Amino acid sequence: MDWLSTLAGFLVGAIVGLTGVGGGSLMSPVLILLFGVAPATAVGTDLWFAAITKLVGGAVHHRRDNADWTVVRRLCLGSLPAVAITLWWLWSHHERAESGGLIVRVLGATLVISALLTPFRAALARRFARREGARTEALLRYQPALTIAAGALLGTLITLTSVGAGALGATLLLLLYPFRLTAKRLVGTDILHAVPVALLGGIGHALIGNIDLHLLGALLLGSIPGVVVGAQLTDRLPERIVTPLLAVVLLIVGVRLLA
């Protein structure tokens, strides 16, 4: 089965390189639905998968100054405590969360929401960017508190499902910072925020016992060349084709998990 795991890592890595999202959104469902991995183990393994790959990507974005560290800090103020609380809950309710299907249901619902938001991210950003007057002032006034709340939501979802950074995180940042974040700084900020969240969540899942190191190695063996191949294809495949296709895949997988 090692070559199948490596192939899955390659395909998911290619999608990440091509679209910038899809790592956590696809890897956990693939492990659960195709490989029969226990949901908690799939999430824990995927968190380490995401942490290692995004650590490399985050270093590149940091060198290129493609991140807004003020926004990253605001997100972490909400996300890191949320990760710790969620890990404590998983540790104390591990068997109930696994046997009751909570992780699978939350994962499925998160994928469906991500799928519905993905095609409309740019349109939502343009609409929010056109806001003027009192609404704009209100948004700027409450940005720090809303960002912390968004971080808490993302931290909880990432720890429970390994999904949240990427499509969902980028969408929230687009809505909260339509004036401030360019496309490159949006991606860099999202990735650099995901690194400490995934690391902390991965460490917690490892302490609980929700990680398969052998599987993780096979996935990484495929994902690294996959990311390179996907990145090379970005100039050849137009976004108007790639984005709806990714949304359809996320929607199908999410509905399958909820069924």
DRENDO-1510 file (C-alpha; in Angstrom, 1 decimal, always signed):
<recs>
REC; n; res; u; v; w
REC; 1; MET; +0.0; +0.0; +0.0 .
REC; 2; ASP; +3.0; +2.3; +0.3 .
REC; 3; TRP; +3.0; +3.2; -3.4 .
REC; 4; LEU; -0.7; +4.0; -3.2 .
REC; 5; SER; +0.0; +6.4; -0.3 .
REC; 6; THR; +2.8; +8.0; -2.2 .
REC; 7; LEU; +0.6; +8.4; -5.3 .
REC; 8; ALA; -2.2; +10.0; -3.1 .
REC; 9; GLY; +0.5; +12.4; -1.7 .
REC; 10; PHE; +1.6; +13.2; -5.2 .
REC; 11; LEU; -2.0; +14.0; -6.4 .
REC; 12; VAL; -2.9; +16.1; -3.4 .
REC; 13; GLY; +0.5; +17.9; -3.6 .
REC; 14; ALA; -0.1; +18.6; -7.3 .
REC; 15; ILE; -3.5; +20.1; -6.4 .
REC; 16; VAL; -2.0; +22.3; -3.7 .
REC; 17; GLY; +0.7; +23.5; -6.1 .
REC; 18; LEU; -1.9; +24.2; -8.8 .
REC; 19; THR; -4.5; +26.0; -6.7 .
REC; 20; GLY; -2.8; +26.9; -3.4 .
REC; 21; VAL; -5.6; +25.0; -1.5 .
REC; 22; GLY; -6.8; +21.5; -1.1 .
REC; 23; GLY; -4.1; +19.9; +1.1 .
REC; 24; GLY; -6.1; +19.4; +4.3 .
REC; 25; SER; -9.3; +19.5; +2.4 .
REC; 26; LEU; -8.5; +16.4; +0.4 .
REC; 27; MET; -5.8; +14.4; +2.3 .
REC; 28; SER; -8.0; +13.5; +5.4 .
REC; 29; PRO; -11.0; +12.4; +3.2 .
REC; 30; VAL; -8.6; +10.3; +1.0 .
REC; 31; LEU; -7.1; +8.6; +4.0 .
REC; 32; ILE; -10.6; +7.9; +5.6 .
REC; 33; LEU; -12.5; +7.0; +2.4 .
REC; 34; LEU; -9.9; +5.2; +0.3 .
REC; 35; PHE; -7.4; +3.8; +2.8 .
REC; 36; GLY; -9.7; +3.1; +5.7 .
REC; 37; VAL; -7.6; +5.1; +8.2 .
REC; 38; ALA; -9.4; +5.9; +11.5 .
REC; 39; PRO; -10.6; +9.5; +11.3 .
REC; 40; ALA; -8.6; +10.7; +14.3 .
REC; 41; THR; -5.4; +9.1; +13.0 .
REC; 42; ALA; -6.1; +10.6; +9.5 .
REC; 43; VAL; -6.5; +14.1; +11.0 .
REC; 44; GLY; -3.3; +13.8; +13.2 .
REC; 45; THR; -1.2; +12.4; +10.3 .
REC; 46; ASP; -2.6; +15.1; +8.0 .
REC; 47; LEU; -1.7; +17.9; +10.4 .
REC; 48; TRP; +1.9; +16.8; +10.4 .
REC; 49; PHE; +1.8; +16.5; +6.6 .
REC; 50; ALA; +0.4; +20.1; +6.4 .
REC; 51; ALA; +2.9; +21.4; +9.0 .
REC; 52; ILE; +6.0; +20.1; +7.2 .
REC; 53; THR; +4.9; +21.2; +3.7 .
REC; 54; LYS; +3.7; +24.6; +4.9 .
REC; 55; LEU; +6.8; +25.2; +6.9 .
REC; 56; VAL; +8.8; +25.0; +3.7 .
REC; 57; GLY; +6.3; +27.2; +1.8 .
REC; 58; GLY; +6.1; +29.6; +4.7 .
REC; 59; ALA; +9.9; +30.1; +4.7 .
REC; 60; VAL; +9.7; +31.1; +1.1 .
REC; 61; HIS; +6.9; +33.6; +1.7 .
REC; 62; HIS; +8.8; +35.0; +4.7 .
REC; 63; ARG; +11.9; +35.6; +2.6 .
REC; 64; ARG; +9.8; +37.4; -0.1 .
REC; 65; ASP; +8.0; +39.5; +2.5 .
REC; 66; ASN; +4.7; +38.0; +1.4 .
REC; 67; ALA; +3.0; +38.0; +4.8 .
REC; 68; ASP; +1.3; +40.6; +7.1 .
REC; 69; TRP; +2.7; +39.7; +10.5 .
REC; 70; THR; +0.2; +41.8; +12.3 .
REC; 71; VAL; -2.7; +39.8; +10.8 .
REC; 72; VAL; -0.8; +36.6; +11.6 .
REC; 73; ARG; -0.4; +37.6; +15.3 .
REC; 74; ARG; -4.1; +38.5; +15.5 .
REC; 75; LEU; -5.1; +35.1; +14.0 .
REC; 76; CYS; -2.8; +33.2; +16.4 .
REC; 77; LEU; -4.3; +35.0; +19.4 .
REC; 78; GLY; -7.5; +33.2; +18.6 .
REC; 79; SER; -6.3; +30.0; +17.0 .
REC; 80; LEU; -3.6; +28.8; +19.4 .
REC; 81; PRO; -5.8; +28.8; +22.5 .
REC; 82; ALA; -8.6; +27.2; +20.5 .
REC; 83; VAL; -6.2; +24.5; +19.4 .
REC; 84; ALA; -5.2; +23.8; +23.0 .
REC; 85; ILE; -8.9; +23.7; +24.1 .
REC; 86; THR; -9.9; +21.4; +21.3 .
REC; 87; LEU; -7.0; +19.0; +21.9 .
REC; 88; TRP; -8.0; +18.8; +25.6 .
REC; 89; TRP; -11.6; +18.0; +24.6 .
REC; 90; LEU; -10.4; +15.3; +22.1 .
REC; 91; TRP; -8.1; +13.8; +24.8 .
REC; 92; SER; -10.9; +13.6; +27.3 .
REC; 93; HIS; -13.6; +12.5; +24.9 .
REC; 94; HIS; -11.5; +10.6; +22.4 .
REC; 95; GLU; -13.6; +7.4; +22.2 .
REC; 96; ARG; -16.9; +9.3; +22.0 .
REC; 97; ALA; -15.6; +11.6; +19.2 .
REC; 98; GLU; -14.3; +8.6; +17.2 .
REC; 99; SER; -17.2; +6.2; +17.7 .
REC; 100; GLY; -19.9; +8.8; +17.4 .
REC; 101; GLY; -18.6; +10.0; +14.1 .
REC; 102; LEU; -18.2; +13.6; +15.2 .
REC; 103; ILE; -14.9; +14.1; +13.4 .
REC; 104; VAL; -16.3; +12.7; +10.1 .
REC; 105; ARG; -19.4; +14.9; +10.3 .
REC; 106; VAL; -17.5; +18.1; +11.1 .
REC; 107; LEU; -15.0; +17.3; +8.3 .
REC; 108; GLY; -17.8; +16.7; +5.8 .
REC; 109; ALA; -19.7; +19.9; +6.7 .
REC; 110; THR; -16.4; +21.9; +6.6 .
REC; 111; LEU; -15.7; +20.6; +3.1 .
REC; 112; VAL; -19.2; +21.4; +1.8 .
REC; 113; ILE; -18.9; +25.0; +3.2 .
REC; 114; SER; -15.4; +25.3; +1.6 .
REC; 115; ALA; -16.7; +24.0; -1.7 .
REC; 116; LEU; -19.6; +26.5; -1.7 .
REC; 117; LEU; -17.3; +29.5; -0.9 .
REC; 118; THR; -14.3; +28.7; -3.1 .
REC; 119; PRO; -15.8; +29.8; -6.5 .
REC; 120; PHE; -17.1; +33.1; -5.0 .
REC; 121; ARG; -14.0; +34.3; -3.1 .
REC; 122; ALA; -12.9; +36.8; -5.6 .
REC; 123; ALA; -16.5; +38.2; -6.1 .
REC; 124; LEU; -17.0; +38.5; -2.3 .
REC; 125; ALA; -13.7; +40.3; -2.0 .
REC; 126; ARG; -14.6; +42.8; -4.7 .
REC; 127; ARG; -18.0; +43.4; -3.1 .
REC; 128; PHE; -16.5; +44.1; +0.3 .
REC; 129; ALA; -13.7; +46.2; -1.2 .
REC; 130; ARG; -16.3; +48.6; -2.6 .
REC; 131; ARG; -17.8; +49.4; +0.8 .
REC; 132; GLU; -17.6; +53.0; +1.7 .
REC; 133; GLY; -18.4; +55.3; +4.6 .
REC; 134; ALA; -19.7; +54.0; +7.9 .
REC; 135; ARG; -19.6; +50.4; +7.0 .
REC; 136; THR; -15.9; +50.6; +6.0 .
REC; 137; GLU; -15.1; +52.5; +9.3 .
REC; 138; ALA; -17.0; +49.8; +11.3 .
REC; 139; LEU; -15.1; +47.1; +9.6 .
REC; 140; LEU; -11.7; +48.7; +10.3 .
REC; 141; ARG; -12.7; +49.4; +13.9 .
REC; 142; TYR; -13.7; +45.7; +14.6 .
REC; 143; GLN; -11.0; +44.1; +12.4 .
REC; 144; PRO; -8.7; +43.0; +15.4 .
REC; 145; ALA; -11.6; +41.4; +17.3 .
REC; 146; LEU; -13.1; +39.8; +14.2 .
REC; 147; THR; -9.7; +38.5; +13.2 .
REC; 148; ILE; -9.1; +36.9; +16.6 .
REC; 149; ALA; -12.6; +35.3; +16.4 .
REC; 150; ALA; -11.8; +34.0; +12.9 .
REC; 151; GLY; -8.5; +32.5; +14.2 .
REC; 152; ALA; -10.4; +30.7; +17.0 .
REC; 153; LEU; -12.8; +29.2; +14.4 .
REC; 154; LEU; -10.0; +28.1; +12.2 .
REC; 155; GLY; -8.0; +26.7; +15.1 .
REC; 156; THR; -10.9; +24.6; +16.2 .
REC; 157; LEU; -11.7; +23.3; +12.7 .
REC; 158; ILE; -8.1; +22.6; +11.9 .
REC; 159; THR; -7.6; +20.6; +15.1 .
REC; 160; LEU; -10.8; +18.6; +14.6 .
REC; 161; THR; -10.6; +18.0; +10.9 .
REC; 162; SER; -7.2; +19.3; +9.6 .
REC; 163; VAL; -9.4; +21.5; +7.3 .
REC; 164; GLY; -9.7; +25.3; +7.7 .
REC; 165; ALA; -6.5; +26.8; +6.4 .
REC; 166; GLY; -6.5; +27.3; +2.7 .
REC; 167; ALA; -9.9; +27.8; +1.1 .
REC; 168; LEU; -11.8; +28.7; +4.3 .
REC; 169; GLY; -8.9; +30.7; +5.9 .
REC; 170; ALA; -8.3; +32.6; +2.7 .
REC; 171; THR; -12.0; +33.5; +2.3 .
REC; 172; LEU; -12.2; +34.9; +5.9 .
REC; 173; LEU; -9.0; +37.0; +5.3 .
REC; 174; LEU; -10.5; +38.3; +2.0 .
REC; 175; LEU; -13.6; +39.4; +3.8 .
REC; 176; LEU; -11.8; +40.9; +6.8 .
REC; 177; TYR; -9.0; +42.6; +4.8 .
REC; 178; PRO; -10.2; +43.5; +1.3 .
REC; 179; PHE; -8.1; +46.7; +1.2 .
REC; 180; ARG; -5.0; +45.6; +3.0 .
REC; 181; LEU; -3.9; +42.2; +1.7 .
REC; 182; THR; -2.8; +41.7; -1.9 .
REC; 183; ALA; -3.1; +38.2; -3.5 .
REC; 184; LYS; +0.5; +37.3; -2.6 .
REC; 185; ARG; +0.3; +38.6; +0.9 .
REC; 186; LEU; -3.1; +36.9; +1.4 .
REC; 187; VAL; -1.5; +33.5; +0.5 .
REC; 188; GLY; +1.6; +34.1; +2.6 .
REC; 189; THR; -0.3; +35.3; +5.6 .
REC; 190; ASP; -2.7; +32.3; +5.5 .
REC; 191; ILE; +0.2; +29.8; +5.1 .
REC; 192; LEU; +2.3; +31.3; +7.9 .
REC; 193; HIS; -0.6; +31.3; +10.3 .
REC; 194; ALA; -1.3; +27.7; +9.4 .
REC; 195; VAL; +2.3; +26.6; +10.4 .
REC; 196; PRO; +2.1; +27.0; +14.2 .
REC; 197; VAL; -1.5; +25.9; +14.3 .
REC; 198; ALA; -0.7; +22.7; +12.4 .
REC; 199; LEU; +2.4; +22.1; +14.5 .
REC; 200; LEU; +0.6; +22.5; +17.8 .
REC; 201; GLY; -2.3; +20.4; +16.6 .
REC; 202; GLY; +0.0; +17.8; +15.3 .
REC; 203; ILE; +2.0; +17.6; +18.6 .
REC; 204; GLY; -1.2; +17.2; +20.5 .
REC; 205; HIS; -2.6; +14.5; +18.2 .
REC; 206; ALA; +0.8; +12.7; +18.5 .
REC; 207; LEU; +0.6; +12.7; +22.3 .
REC; 208; ILE; -2.9; +11.3; +22.1 .
REC; 209; GLY; -1.7; +8.6; +19.7 .
REC; 210; ASN; -3.4; +9.9; +16.5 .
REC; 211; ILE; -0.5; +9.7; +14.1 .
REC; 212; ASP; +1.0; +7.1; +11.7 .
REC; 213; LEU; +4.6; +7.9; +11.0 .
REC; 214; HIS; +5.0; +5.3; +8.3 .
REC; 215; LEU; +2.0; +6.6; +6.4 .
REC; 216; LEU; +3.2; +10.2; +6.9 .
REC; 217; GLY; +6.6; +9.4; +5.3 .
REC; 218; ALA; +4.9; +7.8; +2.2 .
REC; 219; LEU; +2.6; +10.8; +1.8 .
REC; 220; LEU; +5.5; +13.3; +2.0 .
REC; 221; LEU; +7.5; +11.2; -0.5 .
REC; 222; GLY; +4.8; +11.9; -3.1 .
REC; 223; SER; +3.7; +15.3; -2.1 .
REC; 224; ILE; +7.0; +17.1; -2.6 .
REC; 225; PRO; +7.4; +16.4; -6.3 .
REC; 226; GLY; +3.6; +16.8; -6.6 .
REC; 227; VAL; +3.8; +20.4; -5.4 .
REC; 228; VAL; +6.5; +21.1; -7.9 .
REC; 229; VAL; +4.5; +19.6; -10.8 .
REC; 230; GLY; +1.4; +21.5; -9.8 .
REC; 231; ALA; +3.2; +24.8; -9.5 .
REC; 232; GLN; +4.6; +24.3; -13.1 .
REC; 233; LEU; +1.0; +23.8; -14.4 .
REC; 234; THR; -0.4; +27.0; -12.9 .
REC; 235; ASP; +0.5; +29.0; -16.0 .
REC; 236; ARG; -1.1; +26.5; -18.3 .
REC; 237; LEU; -4.4; +25.9; -16.7 .
REC; 238; PRO; -6.7; +28.9; -16.3 .
REC; 239; GLU; -8.1; +29.7; -12.9 .
REC; 240; ARG; -11.7; +29.7; -14.3 .
REC; 241; ILE; -11.3; +26.0; -14.9 .
REC; 242; VAL; -9.2; +24.9; -11.9 .
REC; 243; THR; -11.3; +26.7; -9.2 .
REC; 244; PRO; -14.7; +25.3; -10.1 .
REC; 245; LEU; -13.2; +21.8; -10.5 .
REC; 246; LEU; -11.7; +22.0; -7.0 .
REC; 247; ALA; -15.0; +23.2; -5.6 .
REC; 248; VAL; -16.8; +20.2; -7.2 .
REC; 249; VAL; -14.3; +17.7; -5.8 .
REC; 250; LEU; -14.6; +19.2; -2.3 .
REC; 251; LEU; -18.4; +19.2; -2.5 .
REC; 252; ILE; -18.5; +15.5; -3.6 .
REC; 253; VAL; -16.1; +14.4; -0.9 .
REC; 254; GLY; -18.0; +16.4; +1.7 .
REC; 255; VAL; -21.3; +15.0; +0.8 .
REC; 256; ARG; -19.8; +11.5; +0.7 .
REC; 257; LEU; -18.5; +11.9; +4.3 .
REC; 258; LEU; -21.9; +13.2; +5.5 .
REC; 259; ALA; -23.9; +10.4; +3.8 .
</recs>
